[in-house]
Amino acid sequence: MQNTKLPKTSRRRVLHGGAALVVTPWVAALQTSCSQGDSDGASSQMEKINEPQQMKIHYLEIVTPDTDASVTLYSEVHGVSFNPADPLLGGARTAELPNGGMLGIRAPIRDTETPVVRPYFLVEDIEMAVAAATKAGVEIAMMPTEIPGRGKFAIFIQGGIESGLWQV
């Protein structure tokens, strides 16, 4: 048997590849569930949701009991600056991202809230997107809720994974 050296790889590359393996099937399932039609006209609504818009994360929320350490980590690793706590976003400290989205880091709001990383996907019509998610069998954790000056958001849970929707 030949002794073959494996190429060097970084932890970041391994983690990125692992994240792709976890996220890719979920994205495919979401796209499939949004494109399947039925007799009540939902298929035309789903086509409208998927038509020109590609999936875009508008807000990435990190909930952690140690916000200062997380803000320091992301500032140093990624070179971003965080704004002061925003009460409209649960006290999140936010950083603007080059793609137009935001990263928000906040402490849990209630005793039962556990640490989570929650992406909020941009949608044109949040009511229609929540209806499609409900039809796909997800648990709606937060119905569409307005944040003055920022738009509306909703949260759903599918397979134990929390995700959000955001309409500006």
N, C-alpha and C positions, 0 to 999 in steps of 0.2 A: 504494500500500500504506500502510495506516495504521500509525503508530508507537504501539504499545501497550506500556505499561509492565508488566513482570512484577511480581507481588507479591514483597516481600522475604521471604526464607526464611533460616533459620539452618542452620548446619552440622549441629546436632543433629537438626533436622527431616529433613534429607536423609539423614543416617546412620540415623535411626530408620526412615525409609521404606525404605531399602535393606535394613536388617536384616529388616523385615517381608517384603520380597520374597524374601529367601533362606530365612527360617524357615518361612513359610506353606506352601510346597509340601512341605517335609519333614514338617511336622505333619500335613498332609492325607494324605501317603503313609503315615505311621505309623498314623493312624486307619483308613485303608482296609485296611492289611495286618492290623490287629488285628480288623477286623470281618468279614473274609472267612472263610467256614466251610469245613470239609472233613469227610470221612466218619469221622475218628477221634475225634470229640468235642472237637476243639480249638476249634470255634466257640463252644461253651458256655463254655469257659474264657475266650476272648477277650471274650465279652459280659460276663462277670463282671468282667474287668479294666476295661472301659470303662464299666460301668453307672453307679454314682453319682458316681464320682470324675472330676473334671476334671483336665486336665494342670496340674501345679504343679511349679515348680522348687523343690526343697528345698534344694539346695546349688549355688552357682555357684562354680566353682574357676578361679582364674587362676594359671597357672604362668608365672613370669617370672624371668629372671636378676637383675632389679633390684626385689626385693620392697619395699625401703624407699621407692623412688620411687613405686611403685604404691600402697602404703598411704597415702602422703602425698597423692597425687592423688585417690584415692577419698574420703579423709577431708575434703579441702578442697572438692571439687566436690559431694559428696553429704551432707556433715555427719555422717558415721558415725564411730564410735570402734571401733578394732580391739583385740582381746584379744591377750595375749602368744602366742607360737608354741605350737601344740598338737601335741605329738609323735604323738598318735594320728591326726592328719590330715596327716602328712608334714611337720610343722613349719609348717603354715599359720597365718597370723594371721587370725582370723575376726572378722566383724562381724555382729551380729544384724540382720535386715531386718524392716521393719514387717509383712510378710506372714507372718512366722513362719519364713522361710527364713534361710539364712546365705550370706555371701560369704566365701570363703577365698582368701587370696593366699599363695603359697608359691614357693620356688625349686625348680628341677628336682631330682628325687631321684637321678637317675642321669645319666651323661654323654650318653646317647643321647636323653634326654627333651627335646623342643623346647617352646618357649613355646606355650601353648594356653589357650583359654577353653572350659571344659567344663561344660555344665549337667548336673545330676543330677536326673532326674524322679522324683517321689515315686510309689511303687507299693505296693499292698497285699501282693502276693505276688511277691517278687523272682525266685524260681525259675520261676514261671509266665511272668513278663515276659521273662526271659532265654530261655526256651524259645520264646516267640513271636518274639523278635528273631532268634534263630537260624534259625527256620523262614522268616523274612522274608529271610534271606540275609546278615545282617550278620556281621562278624568280631567275635568276643568277645575283647576284649583283657584283661579281668580277670573271672574268674568270681566269683559272689557271695562276698564276703568280709566277715566280721564285724569291726566296730570296737566294742570293748567300751563299753557305755553309749550308743552312738550309732546302732546298727542295722547293716544290711548294705548294701553297695554293689557294683555291677558296672559295667564299662565296655565299650561296644561301639563299633565303627567302621563307618560306612556312608558310602560315597562320599568317603572321606577325612576325614569329620567325626566327631570324638569326642564321644560323649554318655555319660551315666551313668544308672544307675537306683539308687534309694535306698529302702530299706524301714526304717521306724522301728519 
